[in-house]
């Protein structure tokens, strides 16, 4: 049977046309042109580049052998054997079926002929438009015109996108008999096709080829330096490591540490208004991250903005886990939240406080409120605000692909010796959920193009990891993510008190991010179904971080509200009205509606004043501990 197509074009002819393009591109940069070949000086330069890269690698290997007896660098470690598990998932894809292979070959041939025709090659040759070739598939990873400048690169990335479509379509149609396994398969397929992008390989990325030739290989040397530094540090670097210093140019809102335990520091911020609301605010940030996500630059700081609105603001700064915290469990974090609430009440002589729980700390806050309600102490909390928090994990999104018995057992063994999980593993997991944006984009920029690191405060925070107490972390994953016990009344308890979320009558403000991939809006909405009392739901534009950290001065995004009672998320959305900009002003209006009373900003409302001993300046040393 002939391989020649119906139009008379043989696959070898197509491949020949593809391969001509990179040769032409290389010849443009060679001194003396293609006919004369490279000059002797250039050959010497390339030889030096190769020697320098080899020397860097050999030095790294010597350091690793001396420091870790040849252990695998953490950057490449796989604590949950995810690669092996993913391989098992992918076996379900019908990639070897003759029908699938035949379909891919036929569609590929049609694609190649159509693309080459845009360059005047083959039986479908025609003239490209004034804007260049019109390629059938678009993807922002290949938006640079260089991906269309030569038929070789056009065919490479268009063929890749065709293959990606087919693999993802297969994953979407495979019947596993188990919804969780099906989601795991889809995630594995997407991770695979993302990894195999031609942008990630030097010879199939025209930007890397051009940069390599123009810099005569210096980008590869710099990229090797970046890679080896990341291997030594154990995680991918997103920003200039020297660009930000906590307490110097981020986390700079003035305040004092006014209370401290082995688990947390309590930071109180200095007022900037003559009077303040009588009811103070206590913020519980995620214990899996540094609290200063809410206090980045002054322009982005939610904490600074809240102080300017006349709130007395306290923030809990959780300590990054070490071996001394190996026995901590959920009870300890709930006790810590209650202790912080009581510390603020006693310090300022007030009956109650407003509270905020962000992400996993919002989950813990809900449990804390349930404990207080069961004990008859619900009046200690005037209101509760939940930033992208979940209590019902039945629709908890892509993180659940990591929550099966095999992966949990591997994680448990990993942290058994030290009693805590190294935060770099958790950071890699979250980055993997957005691999193109948080992993592969930087592989290309840092390692292949050898670009200088940018200075971006949010990404600095993203890489500033915290360690997690092993017992607490495993209980959280098993009891909440896997078994969803928190929404079953009295299935869990804390500090000897059963937890029943339906007992919570505290007014609640529930914020979700429309594009949140960590706490999907459908999952956050479920808080509305489990808490009693007055509840206000707000849907913010963007995702888990930008949807929260969106100051009014930025004039970005939007939010949706619906004053009518909605029985479901779909009903809320159907009747919601959109407001441009930040939702923060809406929230402070809601806070003031709970209690308008104000008091002078003096005495212990000003931390560290006369007769008020404090521990240290904000942001405190816990947030700086590693």
N, C-alpha and C positions, 0 to 999 in steps of 0.2 A: 504493500500500500504506500503510495507516495505521500511525503510530507508537504508537498507543494499545495498552497491554498487554492481555492477556486479562482482567485484573481491572478494566479500565476506567480505569486510571491513565495519564495522558499524561505524557511526560517533562518537558514544560513545567511541569506541576503540581508535580512533584518538585523541579525546580530552583527554583521560586518558594518552596517551603517551605525549601529549603536557604538561600536568600539572605536570608530574613527574620531568621535568627538573628544574624548579625553586626550588622545594623542595630539589633536589640534590645539587643545588648551595648553598642554604642557609646552608645546613648541613656542607659544607666544612669550613664555617667560625665560626660555633658554637663551643665553647670550649668543649672538651670532646666528640665531634662527635655527630652524629644524635641520637645515642641510649641514650647517657647520658643527652642530652639537655643542655641548656645554664647554665652557672655558676651564682650563686647569684650576684656576683659582676657585671656581665654583665647586669642582669636585673635591677640593681640599676642604671647603666649607662644610659640605655634606658629610665628609668623613669626620670632621671635628664634632659635628652635631651628634653623629652616631656614637662617637667615643664618650662624649659628655653624658648622654642618656644612659649608656652602659655603666659608666662610673657611678652615676646617681643610683641606679638600681643595685649595683653591687654593694655600695655603702649602706643602702637601706637593708639589704639582706643580712649584712654583718651586724647591724644594730638590732634587727629582729632576733637573730640567733642568740645574741648576747642577752637581750632583755627578756625574751619570752620563749627561749628554747624552740624556736620555729613554729610557735602557735600562729594560727590564722589571724590576720589583722581583723579587728572587729568590724571594719567597714564592709568586709565580705562575709562576715559570720551569718549563720542562718539558725537562730536559736530555736525556732519551732520546726526545723526541717521543712520549711515552707516550699523550698525548691523540689524536694522529693515528693511532697504531698501534691504540689501543683502538677508534677509529671504524671501522677496517678489520675488526677482530674482530667488532664488533657487526653488521656487514652480513650476517653469516651467520645472524642471528636471523630467523625467519619472521614478522616483525612485520606485514608488509604482505599476508600471505596472507589472502584473504577468509574462510577458515575460522577463522583465529585472531581476526580482527576481529569476526566474527559471534559467536564464543564469548564474547569479552570483553564485547560489548554485552549479550548475554543474561544473563550472570552479573552484570554491573553493575546491570542493571535489577532483577534479583531481589534483589541486595544492597540497593539503595536502598529498595525497598519494605519489605524486612524491617527495615532500620534505622529508617526513618521510622515504621514501625508501632510501634516501641518508644516513640516520642514521641507516639503517638496521632494520627498523620498518615497519610492514604491508605487504600487498601482493606484493608490488613492491620493497621489500627490496633488497638492493644490497650493495656492498662495495664502500665507498667513495674513491675518488682518493687520491693520496699522498698530494695534496694541500687542502684537505678537501672537504666538500660538494660543489657541483656545483648547485647553486640556479639559477632559471630562470630569476629573475629580479634583476637589480643592481641599486643602488642609493647611491650617496656619503654620504648621511646622515647615512647610515648603512654600511659604509666601514670597521669599526672596526671589527676584527675577533670575538669579543665577540657576535656579532649579529648572528654568525654562529656556535658558540661553543656548543649551546644546541638546540635541536629540537623545544622547546617552543618558543625561541626568533626568530628562523628562520621562523617558521610558522607565528608568529605574524607580523613580518615586511613584509614577502612575501604576506600575506593576505591583509595587508594594501595597499601595492603597487598595487595589483590586483584591490582592490576597488577603489583606486585613478584613475587608468587607466579607469575604467568603468564610473566613475562620470565625468571625464574630456572629455571622448568620447561622453557621453550624451550631455554635455554642448556644444560641438563642432557641434553637429548635430541638436540641437533644432532650429526650425525656429520661430523667434519672429516677423518677418515682419519689424524689425527695426535694422539696423546694430549696432547702438549705444547700444541698449538693449542687443543685442547678445554678444557684447564685455563685457558689464557689467555682464552678466550671466557667461561667461567664467572666468572672474576675480573672481567673487564670488565663483564659484566652486573650483578654484585653492586655494583661500584663505581658504576655508573650509577644503579641504583635507590636506593642509599644517598644519593647526591648529591641526588636529586630528592625527597627526603622533604619533605612539607609543613611539617615542623618548621623547615626552613631558610629559610622565606620569611615575612616579618613579618605579612602579612595572612592567612595560613593557619595561623598558630601562635597559639592563644588566650592562651598565657602571655605572648607578646610584645605582643599587642594590649592585654591588661590592664595590663602593666607600662608600656607607652607612654602609655596614657591616664592611669594613676594618677600617673606621674611627669611628665606633660605633656611628654613627649619627651626628658627628660633622659637616659634610658637610651640613646637613639639617639646623642646627642652623645658620651656616654662610650664607647659602642661604636665610634664613628668614631675616637675618640682611640686606642682599643686597636688597631683595624685599621691605622691609619697608623703607629703605633709598630712593629707587626709587619712592615709593608711596609718600613720603614726598616731593621729588624733582619734581615729576610730569612727569618724563620721564625715559626711560630705560637707564641705564648706560652701556656704551660699554668699557670704559677705566678707568684707575686709575684717579680719579678726581684731585689728587694732583701732577700728573706726569708732567703737562705742565702749564706754566705761559706765557701768551701773553706778548711779549716784553723781556722775559728772556731766554726761550729756544725754542720758536717759534715766528715767526714774528719779527726777530732780525736784518734784513737788515738795516744798518745805514741810517738815514734820518731825516727830520724835517717836522712838520705840518706847511705849509706856508700860508694856507687860511682856513677859517672856516665860515660856515653858520649854521642855525638851522637844516639843513637837512644833511650836509656832511662836512667832513674835507678833505682837499687836502694835500696829503703827497708827498713830493719830496725826492728822494733818492740820497745819496752822490755818486759822480762818483768815479770809481776806475781806470779809464784810463786817460792818459794825455790829450787826445782829445776825443771829443764826436761828434756824428752826430748832425748836425745843427738842424734838425727837431726832436723835443722831442716826447715822447710817453706818452699818457694819457690812463690809464686802468680804465675801468668801470666794477667793479665786480658785481655779482648779489646782488640786494638789499634784497634778501631773505636769504642771508648767510653773514658770516664775510669774509672780503676781503683777509684774510691771507691764504686762500686756495692756493693762488699764492705766499705765503711766509712762508712755513712751516719750516722745518729744512733747514739749509744752503745748504745741498746736494739736496733738492727737490725744492728749491725756484726758480720759474720762474722770479720773480722780481730781485733777486740777479744775476741770469744768464744774464738777459737782460741788467742790469747795466754793467756787465763784457764785454758785446758785444759792449760797447761804446754808449749806449742809455742814454739819460737823461730821467729818468722814474718818472712819477707822477701816483699816485693811488688815486681814490676817495674812502673814507671810509664812507659808509652810516651810519647814526644814526639809532639805533634800535628804533622803534616807541614807543611813549608814548602818554598820553592823549593830549598833546599839538599839536600832529600831526594828529588829527582825521579828519581834513578837507583837508588833502593833496590828490591830484589827480595826474593823469598821467602828466598833464601840469607841475606840480612842478618838477617832476623828469627829464623831458625833458629840462626845464629851467635850472635845476641844471647841466645837462651835457653841455649845451651851455655855462653856466657860467664858468664851470671848464676849458673848451677849451679856452675861452677868458682870464681867469686868467693866464693860462700857456703862451699864446701868448703874453700878455702884460708883464708878469714877465720877459720873456727871450727875448722879442723884436723880435719875429719871426712871419712870415706870417701864418704858418699853423702847424698842429700837426698830428702825427700818432695816431690812436685810436684803442683800443681793447674793445669789448663788450662781456662779458661772460654770456651765458645762457640768463636769462630774461633781463639783462642789454644790451645784444646784440639786443634783440627785441626793447628795448627803443632807442638804438643807431641808428637803422635803421630809426625809427621815427624822431629822431633828425636830421639825415642827410637829410631826406625828407623836414623837416621844413627849414633847412638852404638852401637847393636847391631852394625851393619855394621863399625864401627871397633874392635870389641872393648872398648868402654868402657861397656857397659850397666850395670855395677855402680856408676856414678856416681849412679844414681837408684834409691832403695829402693822407691818406689811412685809410681804415677801416678793421679791422680784427674781425671776428666773431668766438668765441669759442662756439661750440655746441648750437647755437642760432637758434630760429625759428621766422619767420614772417608769414608764412602760417600754420594755425593750423588744416587744413583738415585731416592730418595724424599725429596728435600730440601724439599718443601712449596711454599707459595705464592711464596716469593722467586724461584723458577725462572721465574715468568711474566715477570720482567724480564730474563731471560738469553737473549736471542736475538741474532742477528748484527746486526740493525738497531739495537737499543738499545745494544749494546756498542760499535758504531761511533760512535754519537752521544756516548756517555760518553767515549770515547777522544779525540774531537775537543774535547770540553768542557775537558778537563784538559791538552791538549797544550801550551798556552802557559805555564802556571804549573808543570806537573809534578806537581800534586797535585789531588785532588778535594775541593772544599769540603764539609765534613761536613754542611752543611745539606741537601744533596741526599740524602745517605744517610739522614738523619733523616726527611725527608719520605717516602722509600720505606718505611721501617719503620712510620711512622705510617699510611701508606696501607693496610698489611696489616690494620690495625684502625681503619679510617676512622671508624666511628661513635663509638668510644671516644676516639680520639686526635686527630681532626680536627673532625668535625661537631658533636660534643658541645660543643666549645669555641667553634666558630663561633656557636652559639646563645647560650652563656653570655657570651662575651666581646664579641661584636659586636652581637647583637640585644638581649639582656637588659641588657648593660652592667654585669655583675656585677663585684665586686672579685675580684682574683686570690687564690686560696687559697695557703697555705703548705704544700707537700707535697714532702718531700725527694726522693722517688723520681722525681717528675715534673721536679723541678729537674735532677736528673742526666740524665734522658732528653733534655732540651733543651740540655745542656752538650756540644755536639758536638765531634768531632775531625776534622781533615783527614786524608786518606789518600794515601800515595804512589801516583802514578798507575800506574806500571809494575807495582808489586806488586799493586795493586787489580785491574787488568785481568788479570794472570796468574792471580790467585786465581779470578776469575769464569770465565775461559775454561778453565783447566786442571782446576779442581776442580768448580765448579758445572755448567758446560756439558759438559765432556768426561770428568769423573769419573776422572781418571788416577791419583789417589792410591792407589786400591785395586788397580791393576795393577802387580805387582812390577816395579821398575826402570823404569817409564814416566817417572818424575820423578827428579830428583836435586837435591841441595843441597850447596853447598860442595865440589863434586867427588865426592860420595858418592851412589850410587844408593839409592833409598828402596824398601824392601820391608817393609810392615807386618807380614807374617807372621813376621819375625825377632824381633819384640818379645816378650820373655818377662817383662818387668817386671810385677809384680802390679798390677792395674788395678781401680779403683773407678769405675763408670760410672753417673752420675746423669742421669735424664731427667725432664722435666716432662710430666705427663699431658695438659695442655692447651696445650702449647708450640706456637705457630704459626710460630716462626722455625726451630727445630730439632725437627721432629716426633718423637715417641717412636719411631715405626717406623724413622726414619732413624738416630736415636741408637743404637738397638738393634744396628744393623749393625756397630758397633765390636766387638761380641762375636764376630762372624763372621770378623774379619780379624786380631785380635790373638791371639798365643799366650800361654801362661802362665796364671796364676791370675786369674780375672776375677769380680768381684761386680757385679751389676746391681741398681740401686734405682730404682723409679718413685715420684716425688714428686707430690703433689697440686699443682694450679695450673700456671703456665706458665713462660716463659723467665726471668723475673725473680723473681716472688713464689715460684715453686717452689724457687728457690735461696736467696733472702734470706728465710728463714723461721726466725727464732730460737726456741728452746724457750720463752722467756718469753711469746711471742705466743699460744701454744697454738692454733695455726691449722693447718688442712689435715691431711694424713696422708701416709703413704708405704707402699709395698708391697715386700715382699721374698719371695724364694723360695729356700730353701737347697738345693733339688734342682737338678741340672743341667737346663737347659731348652734345647731345640734351636731354639726360635723364640720370638718375643715372645708369640704366642698361648698357647704352652705355659707360658711364665713367668707370664702373667696368670692362667691357669686354676688354677695351683697356688700363687698368691701369697697371703700373709696381710697384712692391713691393720693398721697401727699408727697411732693418732691422734697428731697433733702433728708437731714438727720431726724431720727425719731427721739433723740434725747430731750428736746423741749416737750414733747408729748408726755414722756415719762416724768419729768419734774413737775409738770402740771398734775399728773396723777398722784404723785407724792404729796404735793401741797394740799390736794383735795382730801387727803387722809387726816391732816392736822395742820392748821395754819399758824399755830402758836409759835412765837419767837421769843428769844431771850438775848440779852447782851452777850457779845463774844468776848468774855473775860473769865478770869478764874481758870479752872481746869479745861475750859473750852480752848484755851491757848496752851498747848503742851509745852512743858519745860519752863513755865513762868515761875514767879516767886513762890517758894514753898511747894513746888511740884517736881520732885525728883524723877528723872527719866533715865532710861538705860543708855541710849545713844541716838544719834541723828538718823532720820529716815535716809535711805530705805532699809537700814539695818544690815547686820552681817549675815543673817540666814539666807537672804536672797543672793548673796555673793558666794555662799559656800558651794563646793563642788563635790 
